[in-house]
Amino acid sequence: MKRIGLCVVALALFTLLAAPAMAGETLDAVKAKGFIQVGVNQGLFGFGAADDKGVWRGLDVDTGRAIAAAVFGDATKVKFTPLTAVQRFTALQSGEIDVLCRNATRTLSRETSLGLNFCQTNYYDGQGFLIPKKLGVKSAKELDGATVCVLPGTTTELNAADYFRSSGMQWKPVVIESTPELNKAFFAGRCDSLTSDISQLAGVRAVAPNPADYMILPEVISKEPLSPAVRHGDDQWMDIVDFTVLAMINAEELGITSENVDEMLKSKDPKIQRFLGVNAGNGKALGLDEKFAYNIVKQVGNYGEVFERNVGVDTPLGLERGLNALWTDGGLMYAPPFK
C-alpha cells in the first residue's frame, strides 16, 4: 500500500509540474494584455520593414498578423519589435516577445541548446552572394580573397566560412550586427559581396540606389528553412503558431482566398466546412474560436496571396515561388489534414 501511495504522489507531482506546459500560459498572457508581441527584422524589405508611414509590411509581418487573427479574430492586435540577429533569440527566451517571425533558420542546435521550437516553415530559402555588377564576377567560385559583408550570430556566417574553406578560397569577413548598417556598408563599397539568404539579398537589392547595378550569383550554398519560433514548454502556443501558418497553406490548397472565403462558407465540401469552422472541432482543439482559419484568410489571405503581395514576381523582389510553391505544383508547401 505504501508503494502504491508513493506512486500516486509521484504521479500527482508529475501532473502538477507538467501542467504549466500544457495549460497554455502564453495564450493566457497574450489574451490578458490584448495583443501579440512579434519579433521581426530591423528592416528587410518584403519580409519585415516599416514603410514611410510607419506601417509594418512583409511576409513575416503578415505571419504575425495571421497569428493575431487566429487568437483574437483581429489581425491588428499585434505589436512588432525590430530585432538584430544577435538579439532575436534572447528576446524570445526572456519573454520580451511572444513569437519570433524574423527569417530565422531552423537548426538542430537552436531547437535544443537555445530552448526553442520552430514551427511550420513559411519560406524555404538558401544562402547566396550579392555583388555589384562592376566587379565582373559571374560565379561565387571567383570570390577568392574577397571582402564579404555578413551578419554575426547567424547560420550565414558559418555557412560562408565553410564554403570558402571547402572551396580552397580565402575571404575577409566584414561583420556588422545591424542589418541596415550592414547594407549601407555594402552599398558604400566596404565589401565586394554581401552574403545572406537569397530572399534577403533580393530585399536588399530592391532598395539599392540603383537595383540594376547589382546581381545575385547563381550558387546556392545552403538549405535555410525559415520558420517562426516559440519557446519550449508551451505546447498549445506552438500548435497555434504552427497551424496558423499551415492554415494559410491549406487555404491555398483548397482554393480559398480572402476574396471568396465568405462564399466558401456555403460549400458542401466537408473538408472546407471543417476548415472554416462551419463544422466545429478544430478551433476547440487549439483553444481558439471555431472560425480561426476563416479569420486568418479573410483578414490576411492564404499563403499564395501573402507571398505574391510581399515578395512575388510583381513586387520589387521579383521572386518565383520555387520551393515555396504548393506540393501539387512541385514545391514543398504541404498542409496536414485539418480534422
N, C-alpha and C positions, 0 to 999 in steps of 0.2 A: 504493500500500500504506500509505504514511504517513497519507493521508487516511482510509482505512478504519480504521486503528488508532486515530486520533483519535476517530472516530465511535463505535467500540467503547468507548473510555474514557469518552466523554461519556455514552453510554447507561448504562454501569455506574454512573457518578456519579449520574446522574438516578435510577436504580433505588434506589441506596443512600439518597439524600436522600428519596425518596418512601416508602421502606419504613416509617418510623415511623407515617406517617398511615394506612397500610393494615394495620399489624401489630396494631392494637387495644390500644395501651398502656393506655388507660383500663380496658378489661376486665381486663387483666393486673393492674393496680394494685388494682382493686376486689376481684379474687379473692384477691390477696395479703393484703389487710387483713381480708377476710372479711365485708364489708358495703358497702352503697352509701350515700354521704353525699348527702342530698337537701335542697336549699334550698326552704323553704316560707314562707308568710306568717307574720308575727308572731302573728297571731291573727284569722283570718277564719272565722267560724262557717260550716260547710257545705263549706268548701274546704280550710282548713288551720288547725287550732286544737287545743290540748291541752285535754282535759276536766279535771274537778276531781280526777281521779286521775293526771293527767299523761300520759294516753294520747292520742296524736295522731290526729285524725279529720278526714275531709273528702275531697272528690273528688280534689283534688291529692295529698293524702296517700296515698289508695288507688292513685293512678297510680304513686307512688314504690314502694309495696309490690308492685305488679304487676311493676315492673322487677326487684325483688329476687326475686320468684317465678320470673321468666324466667331470670335469671342463675344463681341458687343452688338453685332448686327450693324455696325457703323465703322466704315473704313477710315474715318477721320480721327478716331480715338487712338491716336498713336503719336509719339514724340520721337524724334531722331537725335541720336548722339553721334557726331562725327568722331571717328577714332583712327589713329595710326595703326600700322601693322603691329607695332610693339605694344600698344595699349589695348588692343581689341580683346585678347583672351583674359587679361587681368580684369577688365571691365565686366566681363561675363561672370568670371569666377567670384568676384566680390559682390555681385548683385547690383552693380550700378546700372546694368541693362538687363532686360528680361530675355532677350534673344539677340543673337548676332546674325545680321543679314549683310555681310560685308565680303563678298568674293573671297571666302576663306576655303582653302583646300582641306578636304577630309583626309587625314592620315592616321596610321595606327598609333603613333606616339601622342598625337593630340587627343585622341579618344581615350587613351589610357593615362598617361602621366599628367595631362592637364585636367583630367576630370570632366571632360566634355562629351556630349553626344551630338553627332552630326545627323541631321535629318535628310529627307529626300533631296538629292542634288537638283538645284534649279538652273545650273548651267555647267555643261561639260566642256572643259577647256584644255589647253596645253600651252606650254611656255614657248615664247619665241623672242625675236630680236627686231627692234625698230631702229632704222638708220636713216640719216639724211641721204638722199639720192646722190648728192655731190660726192659722197665718199667713194662711189664707184664700185661698191661691193655687191655681189649678186647672191652670195651664199654665206651662211654662218661659218663655214669652213675657212673663209678668208679673213676671219677676225683675229688671227694670231697677233698678240701684242696690243690689242685694242683696249681702250679705257671703256668701261661699261657701267652705266648708272643702274643701281639696284637698291631695293628697299631692304633694310636689315630685319631680322626676325621673321623671315618668310621662307617658304619652300623654294622660292625663286633664287635666293642667294646660294643655297646648297646645290640646287639643280645646275646653276651656271658654273659653279666650281667643278662639279662632277663632269659637266660637258666639256669644259676646256681641258681638264686633266685627261679624260678618256680620249680626247681628240689630239693629244700631244701639243696643245697650244698654251700660250701664256695669255693672261689677261690682267688688267688693273682695275679692280672694282672701285667705283665712286659711291660710297654708302651714305645715304641721306634718309632720315627717318620719315619726314613729311612727304606725302605723295605730291602735293602741289609744288613744294620746293625741289623735289627730285626732277619733276617735269621741267621746271624752269632751268635747272642746271643743264639738262639735256638740250633744250632749245637754245641755250646760251653757248653751246659748243664745248661744255666742260667734259663731255664724254663722247666717244664715237658712236655708241649704241646705248639704247635703253632696253633692258630685258625685263619681261614680266609675262603674265598670261596674255595670250593673243587678244582676247576680248578687251583687256585693259589697254594694250598697245593701240588697239583701234580707237578706244575712247580718247586716249592721249593725242593721237594723230588728228582726230576730229576737231580738237580745239587748238591745233597748232596755228601759228600766224599764217602759214600757207600749207594746208594739208598735202597738197600735190607734191611738195618738196620732200616728202618722207615715204618710206616703204617698209613693209614688214617682210623680212626674209622668209623663204619657204620652209625652213626647217622647224619642226615641232619637236622639242627636246624632252617633253614630259607629259604625264597624264595629270590633269588638275580637275577633279570633280569638286566644283564649288557648291557649298551647301550651307544652309542656315544651321546654327549651332545653339544648343542649350546646355544647361548644367546637368551633370549626373545627378540622379537621385529623385527625379520627379517624372515618373513615367507618364502621367496624364498630360503634363505640359509638352513632353516630347511628342506624344501621339497627336496632340492638337497641331503643333507646328508641322509635323511630318505630313499629316493628312490635309493640311491646308494647301501645301504645295501639290500633293497628289490630287486634290480636288480640282485644281486648275488644269492639270494634265488630263484627268478623267473627263472633265467637261469638254475639252477639245476632242477627245476620242469619241464622245457621244454626240458631237456636233452642236453643243450648247454654247451660245455666245451671250455677251452682255445685251445684245440686241434682241435675241429670240428667246431668252430664258423665261420670260413671262408666258409666252405661248407654249413653251415646253412643259409648263406646269400641267397642261391639259393632255399631255402624252399618255397613251395607254401602255407604253413600254414599261414593264416592271423595273428594269434597271434605272430608267430615268426617274420613275416615281420614287424609288428608294433614295436615289442620289439627291434629288431636290427636296426631299423631306415630305413629299405628299404621303408616302407610306412611312410611318415612324420607325425609329430604331437606331439609325446611325448617329443622330445628334445625342441621344441619351447615352450611347456607348462612350462618347467623348466628353460628356458633361456639358454639352452645348445645346443651343436651340436646334430643333429638327431642321430648320431652314438655313443652317450654317453654310452649306455649299451653295445654295441659292444666293445668299448674301454675298459670298465671295465673287461669284460670276457676275451678278448684277452690278456690283459696285466697283469691281476691279477688272474682271474679264477672265477668260480662260487663258491657258498658258500661251497659246499661239498669239492671242491679242496682246498680251503683256510683252512677249518677245518682239513682235513686229513694231509695237508702239515705241519701244525704247532702244532697240539695237538692230532691228531688222534691215532688210535691203533698201528700204525707202527712208532710212534715217542717215545722219552723217556717218555713223559707224559702218553701215552697209554690210552687215554680217548675214551670211546664209544660215539656214537652220542647221545644216550639217548633222553632227551627233545629237543636237538638241531637237531634231525632228521627232515626231511620234514613231514608235516602233513599227507601225504599219507603213511608214514612209522610209524605213531604213535607218531610223535614229534610235536613241537609247531611252527616250521618254516613254514610260510604261507605268500604268497605274494598276494596282491590285483591285480586285472586286470590292465595291462599296456595298457590303452586305454582311 
